[in-house]
Amino acid sequence: MSADPSPKYWTKTRLNNLVRHANGRYYARLYRDGKEIWKSLKTSHFGIAEGKLVRLQREHRASRGKVINPGNAKMTFGQGAALHIQRVNESVTLKRRTKAYWGEILAAVLKSWPNLSAKEIRRITVESCRAWAASYASQVSGHRYNNSIALIRHVFDLAIESSVI
């Protein structure tokens, strides 16, 4: 007898992957690796949304083939870091500022540790990590230091996951 009490916020359009929110804005629904990716098209005009959707789908298809091959036994730290940053940027659960922050952390680490980017991950020793950490700790805040260490650990975890080390 009673209607569905939950309000409808999304309306389907005649185009696949294009939906309209109750506020009038259009959003694209794309999929990668079984996950749904929502992108705001930042418009409330259907014609503009249609054009932006086509461009976004083209970019989305093109970016699918740009994955760095993680199975390379000679992976450098730079390649591993690029793959990690790519995964961070593709994450739908992180905010834009968080993604930018991880990029800033990577830039700071690479600036403070010369030749790290070109060094093979398997050739990085515990002693060299400790020496870098000791000098880096005095240059930055505790928060930035801890996140830099976390980024390096993420890259090493990715290398372990890829059977490089």
Phi, psi and omega per residue, in radians:
M1 nan -0.723 -3.115
S2 -1.578 2.604 3.138
A3 -1.358 2.946 3.112
D4 -1.076 2.105 -3.070
P5 -1.268 -0.365 -3.105
S6 -1.382 2.312 3.142
P7 -1.248 2.637 3.105
K8 -1.594 2.119 3.133
Y9 -1.749 -0.436 -3.043
W10 -2.006 2.406 3.106
T11 -2.140 2.312 3.094
K12 -1.279 2.663 3.053
T13 -2.001 3.107 -3.136
R14 -1.314 -0.151 3.109
L15 -1.759 2.408 3.035
N16 -1.139 2.580 3.079
N17 1.197 0.200 3.102
L18 -2.173 2.134 3.116
V19 -2.260 2.747 -3.124
R20 -2.041 2.298 3.114
H21 -1.448 2.842 -3.140
A22 -1.082 -0.443 3.121
N23 -1.374 -0.055 3.086
G24 1.752 -0.222 -3.123
R25 -1.347 2.592 3.097
Y26 -1.742 2.545 -3.141
Y27 -2.297 2.567 3.056
A28 -1.739 2.425 3.058
R29 -1.984 1.934 -3.138
L30 -2.071 2.868 -3.103
Y31 -2.260 2.424 3.041
R32 -2.545 2.224 3.110
D33 0.924 0.698 3.097
G34 1.375 0.056 3.133
K35 -1.903 2.545 3.107
E36 -1.483 2.347 3.101
I37 -2.099 2.132 3.125
W38 -1.832 2.282 3.091
K39 -2.261 2.286 3.070
S40 -1.313 2.363 3.086
L41 -1.599 -0.057 3.034
K42 0.954 0.732 3.069
T43 -2.657 2.726 3.052
S44 -2.032 0.161 3.117
H45 -1.754 2.188 -3.034
F46 -1.080 -0.739 -3.116
G47 -1.088 -0.727 3.109
I48 -1.190 -0.731 3.129
A49 -1.075 -0.656 3.133
E50 -1.088 -0.796 3.122
G51 -1.146 -0.740 3.129
K52 -1.149 -0.623 3.126
L53 -1.112 -0.765 3.133
V54 -1.064 -0.794 3.123
R55 -1.100 -0.755 -3.125
L56 -1.139 -0.704 3.104
Q57 -1.137 -0.679 3.114
R58 -1.098 -0.802 3.108
E59 -1.109 -0.694 -3.125
H60 -1.111 -0.767 3.111
R61 -1.137 -0.699 -3.127
A62 -1.180 -0.618 -3.098
S63 -1.315 -0.303 -3.141
R64 -1.124 -0.571 -3.102
G65 -1.509 -0.031 -3.056
K66 -1.630 0.310 -3.119
V67 -1.286 2.288 3.092
I68 -1.225 2.398 -3.120
N69 -1.233 1.889 -3.094
P70 -1.338 -0.151 -3.088
G71 -1.454 0.116 -3.115
N72 -1.332 2.142 -3.112
A73 -1.240 -0.291 3.141
K74 -1.859 0.655 -3.139
M75 -1.133 2.267 3.061
T76 -1.515 2.875 3.100
F77 -1.069 -0.664 3.130
G78 -1.064 -0.723 3.106
Q79 -1.159 -0.754 3.108
G80 -1.107 -0.712 3.119
A81 -1.152 -0.690 3.113
A82 -1.112 -0.697 3.102
L83 -1.151 -0.714 3.107
H84 -1.105 -0.792 3.137
I85 -1.129 -0.637 3.090
Q86 -1.081 -0.753 3.107
R87 -1.132 -0.693 3.097
V88 -1.079 -0.799 -3.113
N89 -1.167 -0.486 3.130
E90 -1.482 -0.173 -3.120
S91 -1.182 2.271 3.141
V92 -1.513 -0.152 -3.092
T93 -1.629 -0.194 -3.113
L94 -1.701 2.543 3.084
K95 -1.357 2.797 -3.139
R96 -0.993 -0.743 -3.109
R97 -1.169 -0.631 3.097
T98 -1.122 -0.733 3.107
K99 -1.097 -0.733 3.116
A100 -1.142 -0.659 -3.137
Y101 -1.077 -0.755 3.126
W102 -1.135 -0.572 3.036
G103 -1.141 -0.693 3.099
E104 -1.132 -0.708 3.114
I105 -1.070 -0.795 3.132
L106 -1.067 -0.768 3.129
A107 -1.062 -0.711 3.139
A108 -1.166 -0.705 3.128
V109 -1.130 -0.812 -3.123
L110 -1.145 -0.563 3.112
K111 -1.246 -0.636 -3.077
S112 -1.470 -0.288 -3.116
W113 -2.136 1.620 -3.088
P114 -1.032 2.478 3.081
N115 1.139 0.169 3.124
L116 -1.154 -0.693 -3.076
S117 -1.044 -0.645 -3.082
A118 -1.548 -0.138 -3.073
K119 -1.396 2.396 3.068
E120 -1.130 2.429 -3.099
I121 -1.058 -0.689 -3.103
R122 -1.210 -0.259 -3.118
R123 -1.646 -0.048 3.122
I124 -1.438 2.147 -3.060
T125 -1.703 2.839 3.093
V126 -1.101 -0.684 -3.125
E127 -1.111 -0.738 3.134
S128 -1.160 -0.615 3.082
C129 -1.136 -0.752 3.136
R130 -1.144 -0.713 3.130
A131 -1.110 -0.759 3.108
W132 -1.109 -0.788 -3.089
A133 -1.074 -0.682 -3.138
A134 -1.116 -0.733 -3.135
S135 -1.335 -0.589 -3.090
Y136 -1.258 -0.566 -3.093
A137 -1.060 -0.565 -3.119
S138 -1.422 -0.192 -3.084
Q139 -1.643 -0.438 -3.011
V140 -2.246 2.969 3.103
S141 -1.241 2.858 3.132
G142 -1.064 -0.694 3.136
H143 -1.097 -0.830 -3.139
R144 -1.142 -0.689 3.122
Y145 -1.073 -0.849 -3.117
N146 -1.079 -0.700 3.127
N147 -1.244 -0.533 3.060
S148 -1.150 -0.756 3.079
I149 -1.087 -0.721 3.126
A150 -1.085 -0.722 3.124
L151 -1.091 -0.779 3.122
I152 -1.076 -0.717 3.099
R153 -1.104 -0.701 3.111
H154 -1.065 -0.731 -3.140
V155 -1.151 -0.735 3.091
F156 -1.129 -0.706 3.080
D157 -1.053 -0.696 3.111
L158 -1.126 -0.690 3.100
A159 -1.146 -0.663 3.091
I160 -1.156 -0.787 3.121
E161 -1.047 -0.582 -3.118
S162 -1.542 0.075 -3.132
S163 1.088 0.504 3.058
V164 -1.422 -0.674 3.051
I165 -2.254 nan nan
